[in-house]
Amino acid sequence: MVTSIKNWLIPVDFSPASRHALQYGARLAARVGGKVTLLHAYIPQIAEPYVPYYMQTALLENQEDQALTHLEALSREIPQPIRDQIQFSFKVEMGPAADTILAVAGREKVHAIVMGMRGGSPLRRMVFGSHSMRVMRRAEVPVLVVPEGVRYRAIESIAYATSMNETDIQAIESVWNFARQMGADFHCVHVRTPGAGDEERKWSILKTAYQHEAHMSEMEFARLDYDYVVDGLNDYVQENDIDLLVLMNHQHSWFSRWLHTPSTELMAKEAVVPLWAWPAFLVRKEMASSSFQGK
């Protein structure tokens, strides 16, 4: 469940984008309470073949010590009132960035990962956002991608972008509960593209499902017609002053990804607000568990 997120992992490569993600993630973690692990993954400095083993070991230790010192210094850049609400830990591990992040996330049983997305041209975002994309594709926990130019502000409005399949509909409850915990307005948005077919029945079922109790009075439902999903979502976010956009992240095979980039990745590269990618399999797992318990 979204509301159970207490253990956060924030990878830092000391770039402006990752430092910005740290500032954003720390403030969000302080808002809901919890632990933050700062992680730096590194590739060893190349030593000449004739350098003795003990000297190579010393070089690695020095590289790790320097990174650890930098991580601790970055944590002190967070304002004291926010820092006082967070339990920090620091890790420096050797290995490729995405693989190391995923390994630490599993080992430390983190509930969410916060990563930065560099600004600039689309090509620059594509190249330098590759670590964030790789983690988002394979992570078994939600991944919050923070655009470099976005400054943290209190989350007062959350939008959930639905494609209206069964998994998406089931996930609305979790995201809505998180919005209530944050005291934020909740928007459920669907962007219909040309050729999508008749979706009236699904839309009617979706709205009817949340007419019980006070749900409908606390939810804003919006359906938009756009040629491009990303354009529709970004326009809605800006026009409705949305602070956080949530999408379901469906795993795709390498072949289908090669043929067509998933909308979650496209949105992450062009988002104007932080994007929270929620793994679809977690919702399916919860659905299966609920069905089993109901028998």
C-alpha positions as MATLAB code, in Angstrom:
seq = 'MVTSIKNWLIPVDFSPASRHALQYGARLAARVGGKVTLLHAYIPQIAEPYVPYYMQTALLENQEDQALTHLEALSREIPQPIRDQIQFSFKVEMGPAADTILAVAGREKVHAIVMGMRGGSPLRRMVFGSHSMRVMRRAEVPVLVVPEGVRYRAIESIAYATSMNETDIQAIESVWNFARQMGADFHCVHVRTPGAGDEERKWSILKTAYQHEAHMSEMEFARLDYDYVVDGLNDYVQENDIDLLVLMNHQHSWFSRWLHTPSTELMAKEAVVPLWAWPAFLVRKEMASSSFQGK';
ca = [
       0.000    0.000    0.000;
       1.154    3.529   -0.716;
       0.367    4.611    2.819;
       2.909    2.186    4.296;
       5.931    3.935    2.772;
       8.364    4.664    5.581;
      11.718    3.436    4.257;
      13.116    5.584    1.424;
      16.168    5.041   -0.790;
      17.707    8.085   -2.497;
      20.643    7.340   -4.846;
      23.129   10.192   -5.239;
      25.767   10.522   -7.950;
      26.557   14.099   -6.814;
      25.081   15.608   -9.980;
      22.770   18.626   -9.592;
      19.797   16.416  -10.531;
      20.490   13.849   -7.807;
      21.186   16.525   -5.212;
      17.900   18.170   -6.121;
      16.090   14.805   -5.808;
      17.619   14.424   -2.348;
      16.235   17.771   -1.217;
      12.803   16.878   -2.576;
      12.781   13.303   -1.261;
      13.922   14.337    2.214;
      11.065   16.806    2.535;
       8.542   14.207    1.427;
       9.991   11.606    3.801;
       9.837   14.087    6.668;
       6.195   14.774    5.842;
       5.152   11.124    6.220;
       7.884   10.133    8.692;
      10.509    7.474    8.158;
      14.056    6.473    7.327;
      16.147    7.703    4.391;
      19.116    5.782    3.016;
      21.512    7.788    0.852;
      23.343    5.551   -1.612;
      26.299    6.243   -3.880;
      27.196    3.572   -6.428;
      30.611    3.874   -8.028;
      32.858    2.240  -10.578;
      36.437    1.729   -9.288;
      39.163    4.014  -10.530;
      41.298    2.116  -13.027;
      44.722    1.209  -11.693;
      47.710    0.158  -13.757;
      48.172   -3.635  -13.956;
      51.506   -3.501  -12.137;
      50.101   -1.645   -9.097;
      50.345   -3.946   -6.033;
      47.094   -5.362   -4.653;
      47.418   -3.562   -1.323;
      47.707   -0.240   -3.132;
      44.618   -0.978   -5.241;
      42.710   -1.804   -2.051;
      43.853    1.463   -0.504;
      42.668    3.366   -3.592;
      39.205    1.765   -3.352;
      38.949    2.503    0.354;
      39.945    6.106   -0.256;
      37.324    6.409   -3.008;
      34.642    5.020   -0.689;
      35.697    7.236    2.224;
      35.516   10.336    0.066;
      32.062    9.410   -1.237;
      30.808    8.717    2.287;
      32.099   12.103    3.452;
      30.314   13.805    0.556;
      27.045   11.982    1.336;
      27.140   13.072    4.964;
      27.894   16.644    3.884;
      24.914   16.613    1.497;
      22.594   15.479    4.268;
      23.680   18.492    6.319;
      22.505   20.783    3.501;
      18.953   19.774    4.334;
      17.393   22.310    6.738;
      17.668   21.242   10.365;
      13.890   21.123   11.099;
      13.471   18.639    8.236;
      16.591   16.677    9.116;
      15.362   16.228   12.687;
      12.352   14.276   11.401;
      14.403   11.756    9.420;
      16.619    8.845   10.410;
      19.514    8.921    7.931;
      21.871    6.121    6.934;
      24.637    6.201    4.311;
      25.893    3.536    1.920;
      28.679    3.513   -0.659;
      28.794    0.417   -2.847;
      30.793   -0.620   -5.891;
      28.984   -1.565   -9.080;
      26.888   -0.282  -11.998;
      24.415    2.339  -10.809;
      21.071    0.751  -11.719;
      22.052   -2.768  -10.637;
      23.452   -1.515   -7.340;
      20.390    0.621   -6.592;
      18.052   -2.320   -7.204;
      20.202   -4.686   -5.129;
      20.306   -2.297   -2.158;
      16.566   -1.634   -2.461;
      15.879   -5.346   -2.155;
      18.384   -5.985    0.607;
      17.269   -3.031    2.717;
      13.566   -3.693    2.037;
      12.935   -0.088    1.052;
       9.397    1.034    0.262;
      10.232    3.678   -2.368;
      13.121    5.015   -4.442;
      13.585    8.724   -5.253;
      15.666    9.646   -8.304;
      16.405   12.792  -10.284;
      15.811   13.480  -13.971;
      18.166   15.950  -15.604;
      16.742   18.890  -17.510;
      17.762   20.291  -20.861;
      17.078   19.016  -24.352;
      15.115   15.787  -24.989;
      18.373   14.102  -26.082;
      20.132   15.136  -22.859;
      17.223   13.860  -20.767;
      17.249   10.580  -22.705;
      20.985   10.018  -22.246;
      21.442   11.231  -18.689;
      18.116    9.922  -17.425;
      19.004    6.364  -18.389;
      19.785    5.249  -14.810;
      16.395    6.457  -13.600;
      14.655    4.694  -16.491;
      16.480    1.407  -15.879;
      15.598    1.481  -12.204;
      11.974    2.367  -12.922;
      11.640   -0.528  -15.393;
      12.916   -3.151  -12.972;
      12.115   -1.854   -9.487;
       9.747   -3.838   -7.290;
       8.818   -0.701   -5.330;
       7.422    2.685   -6.426;
       9.968    5.031   -8.014;
       9.543    8.796   -7.652;
      11.248   10.659  -10.511;
      11.924   14.338   -9.761;
      12.585   16.695  -12.713;
      15.646   18.849  -12.086;
      13.816   22.169  -12.334;
      10.971   21.326   -9.943;
      11.165   22.798   -6.461;
       9.502   21.120   -3.512;
       6.262   22.536   -2.233;
       3.661   21.033    0.057;
       1.723   18.380   -1.852;
      -1.807   19.742   -1.978;
      -3.026   18.155   -5.201;
      -2.338   14.652   -6.592;
      -3.386   13.346  -10.003;
      -3.605    9.669  -10.884;
      -3.451    8.923  -14.610;
      -5.488    5.840  -15.423;
      -5.700    3.777  -18.605;
      -8.846    2.217  -17.102;
      -7.690   -1.379  -17.046;
      -8.449   -3.571  -14.030;
      -5.090   -3.021  -12.320;
      -5.304    0.757  -12.660;
      -8.796    0.849  -11.214;
      -7.760   -1.241   -8.216;
      -4.796    1.071   -7.583;
      -6.961    4.182   -7.261;
      -7.902    3.281   -3.692;
      -4.261    3.173   -2.599;
      -3.360    6.485   -4.234;
      -6.516    8.108   -2.868;
      -5.619    6.938    0.652;
      -2.172    8.496    0.249;
      -3.756   11.757   -0.911;
      -5.956   11.773    2.183;
      -2.915   11.154    4.383;
      -1.194   14.142    2.781;
      -4.345   16.280    3.023;
      -4.240   16.671   -0.766;
      -6.955   16.957   -3.397;
      -7.263   13.853   -5.562;
      -7.767   13.862   -9.333;
      -8.365   10.789  -11.474;
      -7.455   11.564  -15.097;
      -7.786    9.603  -18.319;
      -6.386   10.783  -21.658;
      -8.201    9.287  -24.635;
      -6.215    9.205  -27.878;
      -7.562    8.794  -31.429;
      -8.509    5.218  -32.227;
      -8.887    4.234  -28.581;
     -12.389    2.916  -29.235;
     -15.515    3.175  -27.117;
     -14.529    3.589  -23.458;
     -17.859    4.870  -22.133;
     -18.664    1.648  -20.293;
     -15.283    1.507  -18.539;
     -15.505    5.176  -17.578;
     -19.010    4.670  -16.176;
     -17.887    1.639  -14.145;
     -14.893    3.558  -12.837;
     -16.977    6.478  -11.573;
     -19.714    4.218  -10.192;
     -17.164    2.219   -8.201;
     -16.330    5.314   -6.154;
     -19.813    6.650   -5.505;
     -20.005    4.927   -2.120;
     -19.448    6.830    1.125;
     -17.886   10.266    0.536;
     -15.555    9.186   -2.233;
     -17.114   11.083   -5.114;
     -17.163   14.369   -3.213;
     -13.429   13.985   -2.546;
     -12.390   12.924   -6.043;
     -12.182   14.931   -9.244;
     -12.722   12.837  -12.397;
     -11.501   14.181  -15.734;
     -11.389   12.681  -19.206;
      -9.416   14.427  -21.946;
      -9.111   13.958  -25.695;
      -5.545   14.426  -26.976;
      -3.400   13.079  -29.778;
      -0.542   12.481  -27.341;
      -1.003   11.217  -23.762;
       1.993   13.134  -22.390;
       0.679   16.446  -23.770;
      -2.727   15.831  -22.224;
      -1.324   14.996  -18.806;
       1.122   17.909  -18.760;
      -1.612   20.343  -19.780;
      -3.918   19.009  -17.074;
      -1.148   19.188  -14.462;
      -0.409   22.829  -15.267;
      -4.019   23.943  -15.593;
      -5.054   22.315  -12.304;
      -1.912   23.136  -10.295;
      -1.074   19.455   -9.652;
       1.901   18.797   -7.328;
       2.395   15.049   -7.914;
       1.460   12.792  -10.832;
       1.010    9.032  -10.269;
       1.091    6.439  -13.056;
       0.900    2.676  -13.064;
       4.139    1.214  -14.419;
       3.442   -1.932  -16.424;
       6.422   -4.193  -17.078;
       7.055   -4.806  -20.775;
       9.300   -7.243  -22.584;
      12.448   -5.893  -24.204;
      10.867   -6.547  -27.615;
       7.670   -4.575  -26.971;
       9.772   -1.812  -25.396;
      11.909   -1.712  -28.539;
       8.797   -1.382  -30.711;
       7.058    1.165  -28.514;
       8.272    3.169  -25.511;
       5.829    2.765  -22.568;
       3.879    5.921  -21.683;
       5.297    5.918  -18.134;
       8.835    6.341  -19.476;
       7.769    9.004  -21.958;
       6.012   10.867  -19.171;
       9.046   10.616  -16.879;
      11.243   12.233  -19.530;
       8.828   15.107  -20.177;
       7.053   15.556  -16.839;
       6.670   19.054  -15.433;
       6.017   17.769  -11.888;
       7.418   14.800   -9.936;
       6.194   11.490  -11.321;
       5.509    8.516   -9.068;
       5.698    5.247  -11.044;
       3.872    2.491   -9.163;
       4.675   -1.124  -10.258;
       1.526   -2.770  -11.569;
       2.514   -6.184  -10.254;
       2.278   -4.895   -6.657;
      -1.367   -4.062   -7.192;
      -1.999   -7.428   -8.860;
      -0.292   -9.113   -5.924;
      -2.533   -7.231   -3.513;
      -5.592   -8.145   -5.576;
      -4.614  -11.832   -5.510;
      -4.023  -11.705   -1.776;
      -7.414  -10.092   -1.188;
      -9.114  -12.701   -3.341;
      -7.385  -15.528   -1.489;
      -8.344  -14.123    1.908;
     -11.914  -13.688    0.761;
     -12.313  -17.371   -0.031;
];
